[in-house]
Amino acid sequence: MIYLDLLIGFLEVGFFSFGGAYAAIPLIRDVVLAHGWMDEEMVAYMIAISESTPGPIMVNMATYVGSSKGGILGALIATTAVVLPAFLIILLIMVLLKRFLENKYVKAALGGLKPCIIGIILSTGILMIIKNSNISLSVKPDILSLVLTAALAVVYFGTRKVLKKGISPILLICISAFVGVITYGL
């Protein structure tokens, strides 16, 4: 019976949690408390753990509740139930979107959005460089962080030029972490 309760409870969460994971937390809390799977204190701990582990919060919470109440099978059922509605909705959207993408006006609108998105991403990157380098009128900028940023950009774009394929973002993050430890940690 616990498996059916997990399935129905987390399908409910999956179908009605619009607005992202943080908007779903009250719904998950209500489902968990209504079934008596946890008390208020444990729900608060569960939220903290789900936020601090990699992955989507809703999936982490469903997996945790499912495994604590029904073992591995419970975890599989709860996790599948919470992601299934979003998967089906996205699948439906993709089927409909394929038709729209063939429309010349939709293609033109999406073509116009590309420069806007590039600008947003670029401005976010520049803002992060400025904030992480302490660039302001009253604080001396951290020249070393600017040099490291420039060096990592050269590595990234240089590998694209030399290898005809960019360096993996994961590898770049690892290189950045290593250089940061060497530079700032020693």
PyMOL commands that set and color helices and strands:
alter all, ss='L'
color gray80, all
select helices_A, chain A and resi 2-16+21-34+40-52+57-101+104-132+143-163+169-185
alter helices_A, ss='H'
color red, helices_A
deselect
rebuild
show_as cartoon
